[in-house]
């Protein structure tokens, strides 16, 4: 039988981001983006099922059997926590575990642009963190909330599935609520949060129309709202939100976003030179008067040109990646795997077209 705790502690020591366990195969770690098999015998399907059900909270066991999958958290003392996804594959149980460090990295630790602190300090409106699964959205959100926690006194309420980083109250009063334990779903949690005198609300993910609707309402009533989406750019984020709704609501939704969306950050993790770690390249959109006007007028594709102007700390993804190359943190081979336009990336690295204005867009 696999020494499970030894596996988890070993993954923590090696700074793995994920552990993958499927029946009849040895565990696999993801380290700096690469998959590394563990030198151990395969785990039988029977042993996998016993292991997963032994660490799974009783409250989600019915989800596992009825819905053929379950999300939950697990921890080893005060050393490391995990976000777990148990699932069935070929009628056998598998498990994926995301490592959540106990110590929350700061904005400085993560080498983020200074504008990220400015975004965190906003007092109202919606702030979205976007990107594919595993791109570090939760880590960035935790760092931003801890920046608030150290610098400002606010009432922060989080609604998560499951809770990932544990945020200790410092200058802020922080309440973290978990779906399935404290509240039945995001929508109910958000409705309750609105009656709990919040300044800042974190919604783990905007999964459906009603959650998006209430999130926008919370921003409209003067709250700061953080949330995440699985989108690949600021333009795509706005289009995705609007696309969730019936066409008859699009005009009203554009007006709401124009007034209440304040910033969008899209992340991609890129392996640094030497392969020891990854850095987040961030596309950053600030909703200034021009971006607001373009959203209102349904000229969403034109927003890209405003972001590219680098006004107010904005940058498109290829500019962010080029900055990492120019800094010497990332090489061109790795950068080319994550850029949107390789030729634009080369121009930005060479210092051509890496700044400037948005031309006719700004005067439109």
Backbone torsions as a table, in degrees:
resi	resn	phi	psi	omega
1	UNK	NA	136.5	-179.3
2	UNK	-60.5	137.2	171.7
3	UNK	-79.3	92.9	-170.4
4	UNK	-64.7	-47.2	-178.8
5	UNK	-61.9	-38.9	178.5
6	UNK	-63.3	-38.7	177.0
7	UNK	-61.0	-47.3	-177.2
8	UNK	-66.1	-42.8	178.8
9	UNK	-66.7	-36.0	176.3
10	UNK	-64.9	-41.0	177.3
11	UNK	-62.4	-41.1	177.7
12	UNK	-62.2	-45.2	-179.4
13	UNK	-63.0	-36.6	-179.2
14	UNK	-83.6	1.1	179.7
15	UNK	59.6	40.0	174.0
16	UNK	-69.5	151.6	175.8
17	UNK	-94.8	-27.8	-176.2
18	UNK	-147.1	154.6	171.4
19	UNK	-123.1	129.4	178.9
20	UNK	-114.8	128.4	-179.0
21	UNK	-133.4	118.1	177.1
22	UNK	-128.1	154.8	-176.1
23	UNK	-60.4	144.1	173.6
24	UNK	64.9	28.6	175.9
25	UNK	-147.7	152.6	175.5
26	UNK	-71.3	156.9	175.8
27	UNK	-60.7	153.0	178.5
28	UNK	-127.8	133.1	177.1
29	UNK	-102.9	145.0	169.0
30	UNK	-102.1	116.7	-177.8
31	UNK	-124.1	120.3	-177.4
32	UNK	51.9	35.9	176.7
33	UNK	90.7	-12.9	-177.7
34	UNK	-101.3	144.8	177.7
35	UNK	-87.1	127.3	-177.4
36	UNK	-126.7	109.6	177.7
37	UNK	-63.4	143.3	176.7
38	UNK	-84.4	140.0	-179.9
39	UNK	-78.1	81.1	179.7
40	UNK	-153.7	160.7	179.5
41	UNK	-64.3	157.7	174.7
42	UNK	-60.2	151.6	177.7
43	UNK	-96.9	125.8	-179.5
44	UNK	-69.2	158.4	178.3
45	UNK	-60.3	-38.1	179.6
46	UNK	-65.1	-44.3	179.7
47	UNK	-66.6	-36.6	178.4
48	UNK	-61.9	-44.5	-178.9
49	UNK	-63.6	-43.7	178.3
50	UNK	-61.4	-44.4	-178.6
51	UNK	-61.8	-50.3	-175.7
52	UNK	-63.0	-45.1	-178.8
53	UNK	-71.3	-20.2	177.9
54	UNK	-76.6	-26.6	-179.7
55	UNK	-100.6	-8.9	-176.2
56	UNK	-82.0	132.4	175.7
57	UNK	-60.8	146.4	-178.5
58	UNK	-56.9	-33.8	-174.2
59	UNK	-64.6	-23.1	-177.4
60	UNK	-104.9	-0.9	-179.0
61	UNK	-63.2	-35.1	177.2
62	UNK	-68.1	-34.3	176.0
63	UNK	-61.9	-41.5	-177.2
64	UNK	-61.2	-43.1	-177.5
65	UNK	-80.4	-37.9	-176.4
66	UNK	-80.8	-41.6	-175.4
67	UNK	-101.7	-1.4	178.9
68	UNK	61.9	34.3	176.7
69	UNK	173.8	157.0	-179.3
70	UNK	-156.9	144.5	174.1
71	UNK	-108.2	138.9	177.4
72	UNK	-162.5	170.8	178.1
73	UNK	-112.5	158.3	-178.9
74	UNK	-149.0	148.0	178.4
75	UNK	-144.0	155.4	172.1
76	UNK	-110.5	105.5	-178.8
77	UNK	44.1	-133.1	176.4
78	UNK	-108.1	31.9	-176.2
79	UNK	-95.4	-50.8	-176.5
80	UNK	-157.2	148.4	176.3
81	UNK	-117.2	161.6	-177.6
82	UNK	-137.3	141.2	167.0
83	UNK	-98.4	119.1	-170.6
84	UNK	-110.6	141.7	172.1
85	UNK	-126.8	111.5	175.2
86	UNK	-97.5	144.8	-174.2
87	UNK	-154.5	167.0	174.5
88	UNK	-105.1	140.1	174.4
89	UNK	-139.5	122.1	-174.8
90	UNK	52.3	40.1	178.3
91	UNK	63.6	21.9	173.1
92	UNK	-123.2	160.0	-173.2
93	UNK	-89.7	135.0	172.9
94	UNK	-124.2	169.8	-175.8
95	UNK	-149.5	133.7	170.3
96	UNK	-120.9	133.7	-176.9
97	UNK	-126.1	122.2	175.0
98	UNK	-95.3	126.0	-179.7
99	UNK	-77.5	130.2	178.6
100	UNK	-117.3	108.9	-178.6
101	UNK	-60.6	145.3	176.2
102	UNK	-70.0	-40.4	178.5
103	UNK	-84.8	123.8	-177.1
104	UNK	-84.6	122.6	179.1
105	UNK	-68.9	150.3	178.4
106	UNK	-86.7	169.0	174.4
107	UNK	-57.4	-38.4	179.1
108	UNK	-68.3	-41.4	178.8
109	UNK	-57.6	-35.7	-176.2
110	UNK	-88.5	2.1	178.0
111	UNK	56.1	41.4	-179.3
112	UNK	-84.7	153.9	175.7
113	UNK	-59.5	149.6	-178.2
114	UNK	-60.0	-27.6	-178.2
115	UNK	-63.3	-21.0	178.3
116	UNK	-62.4	-37.7	176.2
117	UNK	-65.1	-39.5	178.7
118	UNK	-63.7	-39.4	178.7
119	UNK	-65.5	-43.9	179.8
120	UNK	-59.8	-33.3	-174.9
121	UNK	-83.1	-4.8	177.9
122	UNK	-58.0	143.6	-175.1
123	UNK	-93.8	-14.7	-179.7
124	UNK	-153.5	164.6	176.5
125	UNK	97.8	171.1	-175.2
126	UNK	-95.0	133.3	178.2
127	UNK	-124.7	122.2	-174.3
128	UNK	-113.4	135.1	172.4
129	UNK	-108.4	124.3	-174.5
130	UNK	-131.1	163.9	179.9
131	UNK	146.3	173.0	-179.2
132	UNK	-71.9	164.9	175.8
133	UNK	-57.1	133.4	177.3
134	UNK	86.7	11.3	-177.9
135	UNK	-90.9	1.5	175.7
136	UNK	95.8	17.8	-178.9
137	UNK	-59.4	-45.6	-177.6
138	UNK	-63.8	-38.1	179.5
139	UNK	-65.6	-43.2	178.7
140	UNK	-64.0	-43.9	178.3
141	UNK	-60.4	-43.6	179.5
142	UNK	-62.4	-41.3	178.9
143	UNK	-64.1	-40.1	179.7
144	UNK	-67.2	-41.9	179.0
145	UNK	-67.9	-36.0	177.7
146	UNK	-70.1	-30.2	173.6
147	UNK	-62.9	-44.2	175.0
148	UNK	-60.7	-43.3	-176.0
149	UNK	-60.7	-30.6	-177.9
150	UNK	-91.8	-16.5	-171.1
151	UNK	-119.4	-15.8	-172.9
152	UNK	-145.0	153.4	178.2
153	UNK	-100.9	103.6	-177.9
154	UNK	-134.8	160.2	172.7
155	UNK	-95.4	110.9	-176.4
156	UNK	-110.4	128.9	175.4
157	UNK	-122.4	127.6	177.1
158	UNK	-112.5	146.1	177.8
159	UNK	-126.6	109.9	-168.6
160	UNK	-132.7	157.8	-179.1
161	UNK	-144.9	89.6	-8.4
162	UNK	-87.6	-179.7	172.7
163	UNK	-63.6	133.3	179.9
164	UNK	-103.7	-90.6	178.7
165	UNK	-72.7	134.1	175.7
166	UNK	-88.1	117.9	-173.3
167	UNK	-100.5	110.2	178.7
168	UNK	-75.7	138.2	177.1
169	UNK	-69.7	128.9	174.2
170	UNK	-121.0	-99.3	173.3
171	UNK	-74.8	-26.3	180.0
172	UNK	-94.6	157.0	168.6
173	UNK	-99.4	116.5	-173.0
174	UNK	-115.8	128.2	173.5
175	UNK	-120.2	121.2	178.5
176	UNK	-108.4	125.8	-176.2
177	UNK	-120.4	135.4	-174.5
178	UNK	-109.0	133.8	176.2
179	UNK	-61.8	133.8	178.5
180	UNK	91.8	-19.1	177.3
181	UNK	-112.5	-55.4	-176.5
182	UNK	-95.2	-28.9	-176.6
183	UNK	-148.1	153.4	-175.5
184	UNK	-76.2	-32.1	-176.9
185	UNK	-160.7	172.2	-178.0
186	UNK	-61.5	-41.7	-175.6
187	UNK	-62.8	-46.9	179.0
188	UNK	-65.9	-39.3	178.6
189	UNK	-62.6	-39.4	-179.7
190	UNK	-70.2	-39.1	177.4
191	UNK	-62.2	-41.9	178.5
192	UNK	-67.8	-40.5	-178.4
193	UNK	-58.7	-35.4	-179.3
194	UNK	-63.4	-20.4	-179.6
195	UNK	-102.0	10.4	-176.1
196	UNK	-109.5	25.3	177.9
197	UNK	53.6	50.7	-178.8
198	UNK	-82.9	151.6	164.1
199	UNK	-99.6	-39.5	-176.5
200	UNK	-130.4	133.6	178.0
201	UNK	-124.1	129.4	173.0
202	UNK	-107.0	123.0	175.0
203	UNK	-108.5	117.2	-172.8
204	UNK	-51.3	-39.6	179.8
205	UNK	-159.5	137.1	174.5
206	UNK	-88.5	96.9	-169.5
207	UNK	-94.9	-22.0	-173.4
208	UNK	-149.2	174.3	-175.2
209	UNK	-58.9	-46.1	-174.9
210	UNK	-66.9	-38.7	177.4
211	UNK	-64.1	-42.7	177.1
212	UNK	-61.9	-43.7	-177.7
213	UNK	-60.6	-47.4	-178.3
214	UNK	-70.6	-33.2	176.8
215	UNK	-61.5	-43.9	178.2
216	UNK	-65.1	-39.8	178.3
217	UNK	-61.4	-40.3	178.1
218	UNK	-62.5	-40.5	177.7
219	UNK	-67.9	-37.6	179.3
220	UNK	-63.3	-30.7	-176.8
221	UNK	-90.8	15.6	170.1
222	UNK	96.7	10.6	178.6
223	UNK	-94.8	156.6	170.2
224	UNK	-90.6	127.5	-175.7
225	UNK	-125.2	121.2	173.2
226	UNK	-102.8	141.7	172.0
227	UNK	-160.0	177.6	-177.5
228	UNK	-128.7	156.2	173.7
229	UNK	-143.7	153.2	176.3
230	UNK	-92.4	71.8	178.4
231	UNK	-125.6	163.4	-168.4
232	UNK	-109.1	0.5	177.6
233	UNK	-166.9	167.7	178.5
234	UNK	-63.9	-43.3	179.7
235	UNK	-61.8	-45.4	179.0
236	UNK	-62.2	-35.9	179.8
237	UNK	-61.6	-49.2	-179.7
238	UNK	-63.8	-42.8	179.7
239	UNK	-63.4	-39.5	-179.2
240	UNK	-65.1	-44.4	-179.9
241	UNK	-60.5	-49.2	-179.1
242	UNK	-62.8	-38.8	-178.0
243	UNK	-65.3	-17.9	177.0
244	UNK	-68.9	-20.6	-171.3
245	UNK	-104.6	158.6	174.7
246	UNK	-62.6	146.3	-175.9
247	UNK	-56.2	-29.9	-179.3
248	UNK	-65.5	-18.8	-179.0
249	UNK	-99.0	-4.3	-171.8
250	UNK	-60.9	-43.3	-178.0
251	UNK	-62.9	-46.1	178.3
252	UNK	-62.7	-39.2	-178.5
253	UNK	-67.0	-40.2	176.8
254	UNK	-60.8	-41.2	177.6
255	UNK	-61.5	-42.9	-179.5
256	UNK	-64.7	-43.1	179.6
257	UNK	-67.5	-39.6	179.2
258	UNK	-58.6	-34.9	-177.8
259	UNK	-88.6	-30.9	-167.1
260	UNK	-115.6	-21.3	173.5
261	UNK	-74.7	125.4	-175.8
262	UNK	-108.5	-30.6	-178.9
263	UNK	-163.6	152.6	174.1
264	UNK	-135.9	132.3	177.0
265	UNK	-121.8	123.1	176.3
266	UNK	-111.6	131.9	-174.2
267	UNK	-116.2	148.6	165.4
268	UNK	-138.7	132.7	179.0
269	UNK	-90.8	128.3	-176.3
270	UNK	-124.2	134.4	-178.9
271	UNK	-65.3	132.3	-178.9
272	UNK	-82.3	164.9	177.4
273	UNK	-56.7	135.2	-177.1
274	UNK	91.6	-13.2	175.0
275	UNK	75.2	6.5	-176.9
276	UNK	-101.3	76.6	179.2
277	UNK	118.2	170.9	177.2
278	UNK	-134.7	152.8	176.3
279	UNK	-117.9	147.3	178.4
280	UNK	-88.9	121.0	167.7
281	UNK	-89.1	130.5	-172.0
282	UNK	-121.6	119.8	164.8
283	UNK	-82.4	128.9	-175.2
284	UNK	-125.3	124.8	174.9
285	UNK	-117.9	125.3	170.4
286	UNK	-102.8	132.6	-178.4
287	UNK	-86.4	85.9	175.4
288	UNK	-86.0	-172.0	-176.3
289	UNK	-61.0	-36.0	-178.5
290	UNK	-69.9	-47.1	179.1
291	UNK	-62.1	-42.5	178.2
292	UNK	-58.2	-43.7	-179.8
293	UNK	-63.5	-40.5	-179.3
294	UNK	-68.2	-37.8	176.0
295	UNK	-63.5	-47.4	-178.6
296	UNK	-58.6	-39.1	-176.2
297	UNK	-89.5	7.1	180.0
298	UNK	60.6	36.3	175.6
299	UNK	-108.5	53.1	-169.4
300	UNK	-66.9	-37.6	179.8
301	UNK	-60.9	-27.7	-179.4
302	UNK	-71.9	-13.2	-178.7
303	UNK	-62.4	-30.8	180.0
304	UNK	-53.2	-42.1	-178.7
305	UNK	-65.7	-33.1	178.4
306	UNK	-70.4	-43.6	178.5
307	UNK	-60.5	-41.0	-177.5
308	UNK	-64.8	-20.2	-179.6
309	UNK	-66.6	-19.3	-179.7
310	UNK	67.6	17.7	174.2
311	UNK	-67.2	141.8	175.6
312	UNK	60.2	24.9	179.6
313	UNK	85.6	6.7	178.8
314	UNK	-72.0	155.9	174.7
315	UNK	-163.7	144.3	173.1
316	UNK	-82.5	167.4	-174.1
317	UNK	-59.5	-43.1	-177.6
318	UNK	-66.2	-32.1	174.4
319	UNK	-66.8	-40.8	179.2
320	UNK	-63.9	-43.1	179.4
321	UNK	-66.5	-41.3	178.7
322	UNK	-60.9	-37.7	177.6
323	UNK	-60.3	-39.9	178.7
324	UNK	-66.6	-36.0	177.0
325	UNK	-67.5	-46.0	-178.9
326	UNK	-64.6	-31.1	178.1
327	UNK	-72.6	-18.9	-177.5
328	UNK	90.0	6.4	-178.4
329	UNK	-80.2	-30.2	-173.6
330	UNK	-132.5	141.4	177.3
331	UNK	-92.6	166.5	-174.6
332	UNK	-65.9	-32.2	179.8
333	UNK	-61.7	-46.3	177.8
334	UNK	-68.8	-42.3	-178.3
335	UNK	-58.1	-38.9	-176.9
336	UNK	-65.7	-21.8	179.9
337	UNK	-74.3	-19.9	-171.3
338	UNK	-118.1	-6.8	-176.6
339	UNK	-78.1	162.6	176.0
340	UNK	-88.9	-34.1	-176.5
341	UNK	-142.3	105.4	-174.3
342	UNK	-60.4	-37.6	-178.3
343	UNK	-71.2	-35.9	173.9
344	UNK	-65.6	-40.9	177.4
345	UNK	-57.4	-45.5	-179.9
346	UNK	-61.7	-38.7	178.6
347	UNK	-66.0	-42.6	179.6
348	UNK	-64.8	-40.1	178.5
349	UNK	-62.8	-37.6	179.1
350	UNK	-77.5	-5.4	179.5
351	UNK	86.1	13.9	-179.9
352	UNK	-101.7	122.4	176.7
353	UNK	72.4	19.6	-179.3
354	UNK	-87.4	-3.9	175.4
355	UNK	-151.5	177.8	-179.6
356	UNK	133.1	-168.9	-179.2
357	UNK	-107.2	-179.3	-177.1
358	UNK	-97.8	18.4	173.9
359	UNK	56.7	-132.3	-175.2
360	UNK	-65.2	-21.2	-179.6
361	UNK	-60.6	-43.7	-174.0
362	UNK	-68.1	-27.0	-179.2
363	UNK	-97.6	0.7	-176.0
364	UNK	-70.1	NA	NA
